Amino acid sequence: MSEEIPQQLQHQLMRLQQIDQQVRVLTTQRTQLELQLRETENALKELESFEEGVIVYKSVGMLLIKTDRNKLTEELTDKKETLDMRIKTLQRQEERSKKQRDEMREKLARQIQGGPETTA
């Protein structure tokens, strides 16, 4: 006996897949930003170890441009703050999406097992 999945359940399963994909995308983005943050922090640490007046260069595309150490430190500090903020935002979005995904999984499991439905 072949049973068809009800239309509403199919839509909910598709929505669950979309949320699951969204969680993966947010996790990937957060991981990439965390890597950039570590690189920025390492660069700042290196700059702090340099003496005042030392010549430093920054990478701009395929070029290395001579720049002022203090100016570069300021740029990297601003970048670090921006990355911190973006990571925190992605973490909040990721947690909300994970919670939504978990709630939907529980609801679908109850529906599939024929248990009582609750509205979310």
Backbone as numpy.savetxt, mean C-alpha at the origin, in Angstrom:
# Nx Ny Nz CAx CAy CAz Cx Cy Cz
-27.42 -34.33 -10.05 -28.27 -33.15 -10.05 -27.38 -31.90 -10.05
-27.54 -31.06 -11.04 -26.70 -29.88 -11.13 -27.46 -28.69 -10.58
-26.83 -27.97 -9.66 -27.46 -26.80 -9.06 -26.80 -25.55 -9.61
-27.62 -24.57 -9.95 -27.10 -23.30 -10.39 -26.89 -22.40 -9.19
-25.85 -21.59 -9.27 -25.60 -20.63 -8.21 -26.55 -19.45 -8.43
-27.31 -19.07 -7.41 -28.23 -17.94 -7.57 -27.49 -16.68 -8.02
-28.18 -15.86 -8.81 -27.61 -14.64 -9.38 -27.02 -13.74 -8.29
-27.75 -13.55 -7.21 -27.29 -12.67 -6.13 -25.98 -13.20 -5.53
-25.90 -14.51 -5.36 -24.69 -15.12 -4.81 -23.52 -14.96 -5.79
-23.79 -15.07 -7.08 -22.74 -14.87 -8.08 -22.18 -13.45 -7.99
-23.08 -12.47 -7.85 -22.64 -11.08 -7.74 -21.82 -10.87 -6.47
-22.22 -11.49 -5.39 -21.48 -11.35 -4.14 -20.10 -12.01 -4.25
-20.03 -13.13 -4.94 -18.74 -13.80 -5.15 -17.82 -12.93 -6.01
-18.39 -12.31 -7.04 -17.59 -11.42 -7.88 -17.10 -10.22 -7.07
-17.96 -9.69 -6.22 -17.58 -8.56 -5.37 -16.45 -8.98 -4.41
-16.55 -10.18 -3.88 -15.51 -10.70 -2.99 -14.17 -10.79 -3.73
-14.21 -11.25 -4.97 -12.99 -11.33 -5.77 -12.40 -9.94 -6.02
-13.27 -8.96 -6.27 -12.81 -7.59 -6.48 -12.14 -7.04 -5.22
-12.75 -7.29 -4.08 -12.19 -6.80 -2.82 -10.86 -7.49 -2.54
-10.79 -8.79 -2.82 -9.56 -9.55 -2.61 -8.45 -8.99 -3.50
-8.77 -8.68 -4.75 -7.80 -8.07 -5.66 -7.36 -6.70 -5.15
-8.30 -5.94 -4.63 -7.99 -4.62 -4.10 -7.02 -4.74 -2.92
-7.22 -5.73 -2.06 -6.31 -5.95 -0.93 -4.91 -6.25 -1.45
-4.81 -7.09 -2.47 -3.50 -7.43 -3.03 -2.81 -6.19 -3.62
-3.56 -5.37 -4.33 -3.00 -4.16 -4.93 -2.52 -3.20 -3.84
-3.34 -2.99 -2.81 -2.96 -2.09 -1.72 -1.72 -2.60 -0.99
-1.65 -3.92 -0.78 -0.49 -4.51 -0.12 0.77 -4.30 -0.95
0.66 -4.52 -2.25 1.80 -4.32 -3.15 2.26 -2.87 -3.14
1.31 -1.95 -3.22 1.65 -0.52 -3.22 2.33 -0.14 -1.91
1.78 -0.62 -0.79 2.36 -0.30 0.51 3.79 -0.84 0.62
3.99 -2.07 0.14 5.32 -2.68 0.19 6.32 -1.87 -0.63
5.90 -1.42 -1.81 6.78 -0.62 -2.66 7.14 0.71 -1.99
6.15 1.33 -1.37 6.41 2.60 -0.68 7.32 2.40 0.53
7.15 1.29 1.24 8.02 1.00 2.37 9.47 0.81 1.92
9.65 0.21 0.76 10.99 0.06 0.20 11.58 1.43 -0.13
10.79 2.29 -0.76 11.25 3.64 -1.06 11.60 4.40 0.21
10.79 4.20 1.26 11.03 4.86 2.53 12.37 4.42 3.12
12.64 3.12 3.10 13.91 2.62 3.63 15.10 3.19 2.83
14.95 3.25 1.52 16.01 3.81 0.68 16.23 5.29 1.02
15.16 6.01 1.21 15.25 7.43 1.55 15.90 7.62 2.92
15.50 6.79 3.88 16.10 6.87 5.22 17.60 6.55 5.17
17.96 5.56 4.37 19.39 5.22 4.22 20.17 6.37 3.59
19.58 7.01 2.59 20.24 8.14 1.94 20.41 9.29 2.94
19.40 9.56 3.75 19.51 10.61 4.76 20.60 10.29 5.77
20.66 9.04 6.18 21.69 8.63 7.14 23.09 8.84 6.55
23.24 8.49 5.28 24.53 8.70 4.61 24.87 10.18 4.55
23.89 11.00 4.18 24.13 12.44 4.09 24.57 13.03 5.43
23.97 12.55 6.50 24.32 13.05 7.83 25.77 12.73 8.18
26.29 11.64 7.62 27.66 11.26 7.94 28.69 12.09 7.17
28.26 12.82 6.14 29.17 13.64 5.36 29.49 14.93 6.10
30.70 15.42 5.89 31.09 16.71 6.46 30.43 17.84 5.68
30.29 18.97 6.34 29.73 20.16 5.69 30.64 20.56 4.53
30.07 20.94 3.41 30.83 21.41 2.27 31.22 20.32 1.29
30.94 19.07 1.62 31.28 17.99 0.70 30.37 18.06 -0.52
30.89 17.72 -1.66 30.11 17.75 -2.90 29.23 16.50 -2.97
27.93 16.72 -3.21 27.01 15.59 -3.36 26.26 15.73 -4.68
25.80 14.61 -5.16 25.05 14.55 -6.41 23.73 13.84 -6.16
22.73 14.22 -6.93 21.46 13.50 -6.86 21.14 12.98 -8.25
20.45 11.88 -8.28 20.08 11.25 -9.53 18.76 11.85 -10.02
18.80 12.31 -11.26 17.59 12.83 -11.92 17.49 12.10 -13.24
16.67 11.07 -13.25 16.58 10.25 -14.44 17.90 9.55 -14.69
18.47 9.77 -15.85 19.74 9.14 -16.22 20.94 10.03 -15.87
20.69 11.18 -15.23 21.74 12.14 -14.94 22.06 12.19 -13.45
23.30 12.54 -13.15 23.70 12.88 -11.78 23.92 14.37 -11.76
23.22 15.08 -10.88 23.27 16.53 -10.81 23.95 16.94 -9.50
24.92 17.82 -9.59 25.57 18.35 -8.40 24.56 19.20 -7.63
24.49 19.01 -6.32 23.51 19.73 -5.52 24.08 20.06 -4.15
23.43 20.96 -3.47 23.82 21.34 -2.12 23.37 20.26 -1.13
24.26 19.91 -0.21 23.97 18.85 0.77 22.73 19.19 1.60
22.64 20.43 2.08 21.49 20.83 2.91 20.19 20.80 2.12
20.25 21.24 0.88 19.06 21.23 0.03 18.60 19.80 -0.22
19.56 18.92 -0.49 19.23 17.52 -0.73 18.66 16.87 0.54
19.23 17.21 1.68 18.72 16.69 2.96 17.27 17.13 3.15
16.99 18.38 2.84 15.62 18.91 2.96 14.67 18.18 2.01
15.10 17.98 0.78 14.27 17.27 -0.21 13.97 15.84 0.26
15.00 15.16 0.76 14.81 13.78 1.21 13.94 13.70 2.47
14.06 14.69 3.34 13.22 14.74 4.53 11.75 14.93 4.14
11.51 15.83 3.19 10.15 16.04 2.69 9.61 14.76 2.05
10.45 14.10 1.27 10.04 12.85 0.62 9.71 11.80 1.67
10.50 11.71 2.71 10.28 10.75 3.79 8.93 11.00 4.47
8.64 12.27 4.76 7.36 12.62 5.38 6.18 12.25 4.48
6.32 12.53 3.19 5.26 12.20 2.23 5.06 10.69 2.16
6.16 9.95 2.10 6.06 8.48 2.06 5.41 7.93 3.32
5.80 8.47 4.47 5.19 8.05 5.74 3.67 8.23 5.70
3.24 9.39 5.22 1.82 9.71 5.16 1.09 8.77 4.19
1.69 8.54 3.03 1.06 7.66 2.03 0.98 6.22 2.54
2.02 5.77 3.23 2.02 4.40 3.78 0.91 4.26 4.81
0.76 5.24 5.69 -0.30 5.18 6.70 -1.68 5.16 6.06
-1.86 5.96 5.01 -3.14 5.96 4.29 -3.41 4.60 3.66
-2.41 4.03 3.01 -2.58 2.71 2.40 -2.84 1.63 3.45
-2.20 1.74 4.60 -2.43 0.76 5.67 -3.88 0.81 6.14
-4.42 2.02 6.29 -5.83 2.16 6.70 -6.76 1.57 5.63
-6.49 1.88 4.37 -7.32 1.35 3.28 -7.22 -0.18 3.23
-6.01 -0.68 3.42 -5.78 -2.12 3.38 -6.54 -2.81 4.52
-6.49 -2.24 5.71 -7.19 -2.83 6.85 -8.70 -2.81 6.64
-9.22 -1.69 6.13 -10.67 -1.61 5.86 -11.07 -2.65 4.83
-10.28 -2.79 3.78 -10.59 -3.76 2.72 -10.51 -5.19 3.25
-9.52 -5.46 4.08 -9.40 -6.81 4.67 -10.60 -7.13 5.55
-11.02 -6.14 6.34 -12.19 -6.34 7.20 -13.43 -6.60 6.36
-13.60 -5.79 5.32 -14.75 -5.96 4.42 -14.72 -7.34 3.76
-13.53 -7.76 3.31 -13.36 -9.07 2.68 -13.71 -10.20 3.65
-13.20 -10.09 4.87 -13.46 -11.14 5.86 -14.94 -11.23 6.22
-15.59 -10.07 6.35 -17.02 -10.06 6.65 -17.82 -10.68 5.51
-17.43 -10.34 4.28 -18.13 -10.88 3.12 -17.92 -12.39 3.02
-16.72 -12.86 3.31 -16.45 -14.31 3.28 -17.34 -15.04 4.28
-17.45 -14.49 5.49 -18.29 -15.11 6.51 -19.76 -15.14 6.06
-20.22 -14.04 5.51 -21.61 -13.94 5.05 -21.87 -14.96 3.94
-20.94 -15.04 2.98 -21.11 -15.99 1.88 -21.06 -17.43 2.37
-20.19 -17.70 3.31 -20.10 -19.06 3.86 -21.41 -19.45 4.51
-22.01 -18.52 5.25 -23.31 -18.80 5.89 -24.40 -19.04 4.83
-24.37 -18.22 3.77 -25.38 -18.37 2.72 -25.22 -19.71 2.00
-24.00 -20.08 1.71 -23.74 -21.32 0.99 -24.15 -22.52 1.83
-23.91 -22.43 3.13 -24.28 -23.52 4.04 -25.76 -23.49 4.37
-26.45 -22.46 3.94 -27.88 -22.38 4.16 -28.25 -21.84 5.53
-27.31 -21.21 6.18 -27.54 -20.66 7.51 -28.30 -19.34 7.44
-28.55 -18.76 8.59 -29.29 -17.48 8.62 -28.44 -16.38 8.03
-29.07 -15.51 7.27 -28.38 -14.38 6.67 -28.48 -13.16 7.57
-27.42 -12.41 7.57 -27.48 -11.11 8.23 -27.13 -10.07 7.20
-27.71 -8.91 7.31 -27.41 -7.87 6.34 -26.20 -7.09 6.80
-25.34 -6.78 5.84 -24.12 -6.03 6.18 -24.15 -4.68 5.54
